[in-house]
């Protein structure tokens, strides 16, 4: 049993407009044991941060660790062994940016999760949905209009983000299979998307009966359904069916925002991906028809971000980047910071993100009993969100489960 005392740390978690006064933090067996002013303990090691701000390990609520290229159709046919190797590197880079927990929204399986847990891959804690549930001609069906090949093999390819299922009996089976295989929640493509060829944004893909069947199975299993959603009509329909976590939400109306607040639903905006796709999508392999869709949702997403913040929507931090664009994962911080207060942006990657993941008290906070995930920052991130960018350059210490994943020689 090893213990560490961190002295003179000033906590920044987005719940206050300024860093706290210096506190002591005791870490034991991978958990925070004591936190507070004047905390002392007899420990194996003492680390004096001399007033540096510390944050809970960051949480990205929307990633795709298997998306090794922005051309997801190509990614789906890559050998699973190659995808796993590339994913290991992507996950390690996420960890080195300070993200100690990420929620994968389609593709990652129990094998990748177990590889991280057992130390074969060094990466963030993975929260997975397995394959996202999609339908013929929907988001994650990468066949074009003249391609009718059987794609039942999607579900067996690590590089495929989703699986195709049509009809109530098929969606029930697919939902049960993903949960059996280790999914911690269910992801459903309940609207059209940008990165697939046949599904315009606003396309009401699954039927109401199919959506209700998916929700029934997931809730019976004790978990929730997250929906890929842009158009307001699709969002309303999803909420009616019991889906309570909205991914993207770029075209949500004022009335639906108010409903989200009343019902305690969550939204995970992913604005950085549209910014990059508009500028560099083709460079990173996104097909032309997908690049053309980006303008439909880009500006609206930022305008809606402000509306949701003002209304009090609980929002998680999301990046949703693909392939080589994943280096810009931290760019969502300053991008959001141009529209809403910095403390709210930070909260979306800490305590509010923990709510989205249904892991309050375990991640996203430096409190007794939580996983000892922590990053030290060279400066006050509330005053300068750019300190959270730069591939972790401003983070001299990154800890996950009480272990230093990165520690500067100056500490």
N, C-alpha and C positions, 0 to 999 in steps of 0.2 A: 504494500500500500504506500504510494508516493504522494506527496503533497507539495504544493507550490503556493507561496504568498506573493501576490503582486501588490506593491505599495505605490501610493501617490498616483493613482489612475483617475482620470476625470471621465465619467461615463457620458456618452452621447448615444441615445437610442431613438431620438425623434419624439419623445414624450415631453421634452422641455425645450425652450427656445435657446438655451445655452448649456454648455457642459456642466456637469455637477462639480461641486467642490471635490478635492482629492479624497479617494476612498481606498480601502484595502479590499482585496479579493483573494479568498482562499479557494484553491482548486484541489480536489482530491478524487481519485478514481474516475477521472474524466468528467466530473460534474463540478459546478460551482457549489461550494459548501457554505461559505459566509461572504457577505458583501455589505460594506458600510464604512462610515467614518470611524477611524480608530481601531479597526479590526486588526488584530495581531494573532499569530498562531505559531507554534513550533513546527516548522516544516523542513522538508529536505532541501529546499531552495527558496531564496528570496530574490525577487526581481523588482528593482525600484525604477518606475517609469518617469519619475521626476516631473509629474504634471502632464504627461502626454495624454491626449484624449484616447479613450478606448471605446470600441463599438462592439455590440454582439456580432458574431459572424453573420455576414450578409446572406440574404435569401433571395434567390431568383425564382419566382413562381411560374415562369414559363420558358423552358428551354427544350431543345431537342439535341441530346448529346450524341445521337447517331447520325445527325445531319452533317455528313462530312463534305457535302457539296450543296449548293443552292439548287441544283438540278435534282429534285427529289425522285424523279422517275429513274434517272441513272443511279442514284444512291441505292434505290430498292434492289437493283440487280447485282450490286457489288457482292463479292464473297463475304459472308458474315464474319469470317476470321479477320479480314482486312478492315471491315467496319469497326470491329471491336478494338483493334490496334489503334486506329485513328481516333476512336472515341476516348480511349485512355488518355491520349494527348490532349484532346479538347477539355476533358474533365480536369486534368491537372492544371491547365491554363486558367480554368474557372476558379479553382482553389487559390491559385496564386494572385488572383484579383481580389481575394477576400471573400468569395462566395463559399460558405461552408455547408450550405444546404441548397439544393436545387430541386424543383419539381419538374419532371420530364412529362411533356404533354403529348407523347406519342412516339413509340419506337423502342425505348430502353426496356430491357427485360430483367427478370430476376437474376439472370446470370451476371449482367453488368453490375447490378446492385450488390450482389454477393462478392464479386471481385473487389469492389471498393471496401466493403465491410471486412473482408479477410486480408486486406492489405496488398493484394496483387496489383491493383490500380490505385494510385494516390489521387483522390478526387473528392468532391463534395459529397455529403450525405445525399443519396438519391431517393426521391419519393416518386413512385412510378404508377402509370396507368396501363402499362403494356402497350398494345396496339390501340390506336384511336379507332373508334367505330365509324365507318363511312359507308357509302352506298354506291351502286352503279352510277357513274357520271358525277359523283360528288367529290368533295375535297379529299385528297389522297388517292383518287382513282387517276392514275397518270397516263392512261390510254387516251389517245386522241379520238376524233370522230370516226376514223376508219380502222380502228384497232379494237377487235372484239375477242382478243385472247382471254383465256381463262386466267383469272388472277387469284385463285384460291391460295396460291403459293405465297402471296404477300405476307400472310400471318406467320410464315415460317422463316422469313428473311429479316435478319436483324436490321438491315438498312431501310426497310419499309416502315414508314411512319404509322400507317394504318392498315386496316383489313376491311374487305368489302362484305357487307351483309345486307340482305334485302328481305323484307317481310318480318312479321312479328316473331315467328318461330326461329328465324335465323338470328335476329338481334338478341333474342333471349339466350340462345345457345352461345353466341359470341361473347355476350356480357359475362355469362357464367364461366366460360373458358378463360377469359382474361383474369377474372377474380381468382379462379382456381390456380392460375399460373403465377400469382403473386401480386396482381394489381392492387394498389391501395385505394384507388378511386377509379372512376370510369370517365373516359373522354369521348364525347360524341361530336361529330361534325354536323352541326345543326344549321349550317348556312353554307353558302359558297365561299370560295377562298381565292387567294392570289396565286399560289404556287402550283395549281393544277389546271388542266386545259379546258374542262367542259362545264364548269360550275360558276356562273356569274354571281357576284356578291348580291345577296338578297334571294338566292335560290332556296326555296323551302323544300329541302331535300327529304329527310325522313318524314313519314306521316306522323300525325299526332299519336296514333295507336302505337307506332314503333317507339316513339320517344317515351311514352308512358310506360311501355314494357321495360325499356332500359332502366328507367328510374326505379321502377318497382323492384327489379332484381337487385340493383345497387343498394337501395335503402334497406331491403330485406337482409342484405349482407352486412349492414351496419356502416355503409359509407355513402358517398355522394357522387353526383354527376357534374362534370364540368363541360360546358358547351362552347365550341368554336362558333362565335356569333359576331356579326357586323350590323345587319339591318335591324331597325327597330321592330318591324313585324316579326322577324325571326326570334328576337329577344323576348318579346311578349309571349309568343307561342311557347318558347322554352320554359319561361317562368311558369306559365299555366300548367305545363307538364311536370313540374317539380325540379327542374334544373336550377341550381341556385348559385353556381359560379360561372360568371360570364368572362370568356377570354376575348380580348380586343374591345368590343363594344363601341366601335368608332361612330356608328350612326344611331346611337341610342337617343330617344327623345327626352324632353324635359319631364313629361308625364311618367315615362318609364324609369327615369332616374329617381323620381319621387317614390315610385313603387319599390324599387330596389332598396331604398333607405327604410321604408316601412317594413319590408319583409326580411330585412337583415341579410340580403344576398351580397355577394362579393363581385367585384369587377377587377380584372387584371389587364390594364392597358399595355400595349407593346409598341409604343410610338417609334422607338429607335429603328425598328426593322423597316418601317415604311420610308423613313428618312434615308436609310442606306440603300434600300431597294431602288428608290427613285434615282439615286445618283450612281450606284455601282452594281445594280442587280445583274445586268448583262455581263459585266466584267467577271462576276463570280459564278456565272453559269445559269442564271435564271432565264427561262425561255421568253421570247419577245411578247407572247400573248399574256404572260404573267406580269411583265414589267408594265404593260399597258393598263393593268387593273389597279396599280398602286395609287394613282391620282384620285381614284374614287373614294379612298378612305384616309389618305394622308392628312390633309388639312383638317378634315372633320374630327379626326381623333384628338388633335391637340385642343381644338375648341371645346370638345366634349369633356376633356380632362379637367378644364377649368370649371365647367358646370358641375361635374361630379364632385369635385373638391368642395365647392361652395355649398352643395346640398348635403355633404356629410357622408358620401358613399365610402365604405371601407374598400380601399384599393390596394392590391398587391403590386410589387415591382415585377415587371416582365420584360424580357428582351426578345425572345422568339427569333433569334438570328440563325442563319444557316451557313454551313461551310466556312469559308474564309472570312465571312463577315462577323463571326463570333468574337473576333478580337475587339469588337466595339461593344461588347456586353455592358460595360460600365457607362457607356454614353447615354443611357437612359437617365442617369442622375442629373447631369447638367441640362439635358433637353427638357425634362420635366421642370427643373428649377427655373427655367425661363418663364414658366406659366403659373406655378403654384409655390408656396413657401418651402424653403429648404428643409425645415423640420418635418413637414408632411411627406416630402420625397424620401427622406431617411426612414421615416416610420413605415413607409410602404415596403421597405426591404428588411424591416426588423419586426416590431410587435404586430403590425397589421398583416405582414406576410405570414407570420405564425398563425394568425386567425384563419387566413385563407387555407392554409395547409392543415388546419384543425390540430395544431401542435402547440397551442398556447402554453407557456410555462416550461416548455422543453427546449425551444429554440427562439431566437429573436429577442432575447432579453438576458441581461446579466443579473440573475436572481438565483437564490439557493434552490438546488434541485434541477436546474436546467443543464443541458449539455454545455461543457466548458468550451464553447466556440467564441473566439474573441479576436479582434484585430486592433492594433495600435496604429494611430494615424499621426503623421508629422504635421500637425496643425488642426485647426477647428473646421471640420467638414460642414458644419452649419453655416459658417461664414464663406466657405469655398468648396462647393460640391466637386470641383475638378480634382480635389485631393483624393477622391474615390476612383479616379480614372488613372490612365498611365500604366496599365498592366500591373498594378500593385506597387508602383515605384515609391509611393508615399506611405507605404505600410511596412514599417520595420519589423512588425511581429504579426504573424497569422497563426492562430491556434485552432485546432479542431479536436474535440474530445479531450481537451487538456494537454494535447501534444503540440509542440511547435512544428508547424509545417514550413515556416519561414521565420528566421530570427536574424536580424542584423547584428553584425559584429559590435555595433555601438551599444547594444543592450546587454 
